[in-house]
Amino acid sequence: MAIKVHGIALSTCTARVLLCLHEKGLDYELLPVDLASGAHKQHPYLSLNPFGQVPALQDGEVSLFESRAINRYLARKHKDIGTDLLRSSSLSESALVDTWMEVEAQRFYCPIGTVIHQIFVNPLRGIAPDEQVIEAEMNKLGKVLDVYEERLSKSKYLAGESYSLADLHHIPILVYFMRTAKADAITSRPHVSAWWDDISSRPTTVEVTANMML
C-alpha cells in the first residue's frame, strides 16, 4: 500500500516530506487538500491533523502530522534504503544531524518564514509587505547565516560530509526565498552559496521543487 500524503505541492511543509520520500525512493500518493475552501480546517481532514495544517501522512495504520516528525519517521523506518538522511550508522554523526535539524527549526525557519510571508502571502491578502518587519527579520536571518557560513567553511554539509535531513529541511523555504530580492543573503556568503547550489541541484530537489511555482 502506497504512502498517502495529504497536502499541496506549493506548501513548503508538504514539499519537505516529498523531498524525503524521493530521497528514499518510496512510492506515495499525493492527495490534494483544498485550502481555498478551508477543507484543512474541517472534518474529515481534522482527524488527520487537529491543527488544520498540511501535510498529514498515512502509512498503513500509522497517521502522522508535522513535516519534520514525518521525515524522522520515514528516515528511521527506511534507514536501509535510499539516502541515509539521519546518518544512523554513527552516533556522533546522527547527533550532529539532530543538532542542525534543531537549528533549522528553532533559529532559521522563523525569520526566513516571516520574510516569505511578508513578500508572498501578504500581497495575496491585499496587505502591503511591512518593510520594517522584513528588515528586522533579515537582520536575524543574517546572524544565523553567518553561523552557517562558518560551519560550511569546515564541512560540505551542515552535519558533516554527508547530505542529511539537516540540509533537506532548509530546501522548500529557500526555493521561495531565492526568488526574492533578498537572495543575496545566500549568494553573498560563499560557503552558504556553494551549499545551496549543491542541495538545490540534487535530482530529487529539482523534481520536487519544479511543482513549487507560484
C-alpha positions in Angstrom: 0.0 0.0 0.0 1.4 3.3 -1.1 2.1 6.0 1.5 -0.5 8.8 1.4 0.5 12.4 1.8 -2.3 14.9 2.2 -1.2 18.4 1.2 -0.3 20.6 -1.8 2.9 20.8 -3.8 3.2 24.6 -3.2 3.3 24.1 0.6 6.8 24.2 2.0 5.9 21.7 4.7 4.4 19.3 2.2 7.4 19.7 -0.1 9.7 18.9 2.8 8.0 15.5 3.2 8.0 14.9 -0.6 11.8 15.5 -0.7 12.3 12.9 2.0 10.1 10.4 0.1 12.0 11.0 -3.1 15.4 10.7 -1.4 14.3 7.3 -0.1 12.8 6.2 -3.4 9.4 5.5 -1.8 6.1 5.2 -3.6 3.5 7.6 -2.4 0.2 9.2 -3.4 -0.2 13.0 -3.0 -3.8 13.7 -2.1 -4.6 17.4 -2.7 -6.2 19.3 0.2 -8.4 22.2 -0.9 -7.0 25.0 1.2 -9.0 27.7 -0.7 -12.3 26.2 0.5 -10.9 25.6 4.0 -11.0 21.9 3.8 -8.0 21.7 6.1 -9.9 23.3 8.9 -12.9 20.9 8.7 -13.6 17.3 9.2 -12.6 14.8 8.0 -9.2 16.4 7.5 -9.0 17.5 11.1 -8.9 13.8 12.1 -5.5 13.6 10.4 -4.1 16.9 11.6 -6.1 18.5 14.5 -4.3 21.8 14.0 -5.7 22.1 10.5 -2.4 22.4 8.6 -0.8 20.5 5.8 0.7 18.0 5.4 -0.6 14.8 7.0 0.7 11.3 6.3 -0.9 7.9 6.3 1.3 4.8 6.2 -0.9 1.8 6.8 -2.1 2.2 10.3 0.3 5.0 11.1 -1.1 8.5 10.8 1.2 11.5 11.4 1.4 15.2 11.1 4.2 17.8 11.4 6.6 17.5 8.5 9.8 17.3 10.4 8.4 14.5 12.6 7.1 12.7 9.5 10.6 12.8 7.9 12.2 11.4 11.0 9.7 8.6 11.0 10.4 7.9 7.3 14.1 8.1 7.7 14.1 5.7 10.6 11.7 3.2 9.1 13.6 3.1 5.8 17.1 3.6 7.1 18.5 0.9 4.9 17.2 2.2 1.6 18.0 5.4 -0.3 19.9 8.2 1.2 20.8 7.7 4.9 19.2 11.0 6.0 19.8 10.5 9.7 23.4 9.1 9.5 22.0 6.3 11.6 25.2 4.2 11.4 27.2 6.7 13.5 26.1 8.0 16.9 28.3 11.1 16.6 27.1 11.9 13.1 23.4 11.3 13.9 23.8 13.7 16.9 25.1 16.4 14.5 22.1 15.8 12.2 19.8 16.2 15.3 21.6 19.4 16.3 21.4 21.1 12.9 17.8 20.0 12.4 17.0 21.9 15.6 18.9 24.9 14.3 16.8 24.9 11.2 13.5 24.6 13.1 14.3 26.9 16.0 16.6 29.6 14.6 16.5 29.6 10.8 12.8 29.0 9.9 11.1 31.7 11.9 12.9 34.7 10.4 13.0 33.4 6.8 9.4 32.2 7.1 8.3 35.7 8.3 10.1 37.3 5.3 8.4 34.9 2.9 5.1 35.6 4.5 5.5 39.4 4.1 6.7 39.2 0.5 4.4 36.5 -0.9 1.4 35.9 1.4 0.5 39.4 2.5 0.0 40.7 -1.1 -2.3 37.7 -1.8 -4.4 39.0 1.1 -4.3 42.6 -0.2 -1.8 43.6 2.5 1.3 45.5 1.7 4.6 44.0 2.9 5.8 45.7 6.1 9.4 46.7 5.2 10.3 47.3 8.8 9.3 43.7 9.7 11.3 42.4 6.7 14.4 44.4 7.7 14.2 43.2 11.3 13.8 39.6 10.3 16.5 39.8 7.7 18.9 41.0 10.4 18.0 38.0 12.5 18.4 35.7 9.5 21.8 37.3 8.7 23.2 36.3 12.1 22.1 32.7 11.6 23.6 32.6 8.1 26.9 34.0 9.5 27.0 30.9 11.7 26.2 28.7 8.7 29.0 30.3 6.7 31.5 29.5 9.4 30.1 25.9 9.7 30.1 25.3 6.0 33.7 26.5 5.7 34.6 23.4 7.6 32.3 20.8 6.2 30.4 20.2 2.9 27.0 19.9 4.6 25.7 21.2 7.9 26.0 17.9 9.8 29.3 16.9 8.2 30.4 15.5 4.8 27.1 13.7 4.0 23.7 15.2 2.9 21.1 14.7 5.6 17.7 15.9 6.9 19.6 18.8 8.4 20.1 20.1 4.8 16.9 18.8 3.3 14.7 20.6 5.7 16.0 24.0 4.5 15.2 23.5 0.9 11.5 24.3 0.4 11.5 27.7 2.1 14.8 28.6 0.4 13.2 27.8 -3.0 10.9 30.8 -2.5 13.4 33.0 -0.7 15.8 32.7 -3.7 13.1 34.2 -5.9 13.1 37.4 -3.9 15.4 40.5 -3.9 16.8 39.2 -0.6 18.5 36.2 -2.2 21.9 37.9 -1.8 21.8 36.9 1.8 22.6 33.5 0.5 24.7 34.3 -2.6 26.9 36.8 -0.8 28.2 34.1 1.6 30.5 31.9 -0.5 30.2 28.7 1.5 26.4 29.1 2.1 26.0 29.8 -1.6 28.0 26.7 -2.6 25.9 24.6 -0.2 22.7 25.9 -1.7 23.9 25.3 -5.2 24.7 21.7 -4.2 21.5 20.8 -2.4 19.2 22.7 -4.8 20.7 20.8 -7.8 20.1 17.3 -6.5 17.9 15.4 -8.9 15.3 14.8 -6.1 15.2 18.5 -5.3 14.8 19.5 -8.9 11.9 17.0 -9.3 10.0 18.1 -6.3 10.6 21.9 -6.5 9.5 22.0 -10.1 6.0 21.9 -8.7 6.6 24.9 -6.4 5.8 27.6 -8.9 3.6 30.4 -7.5 
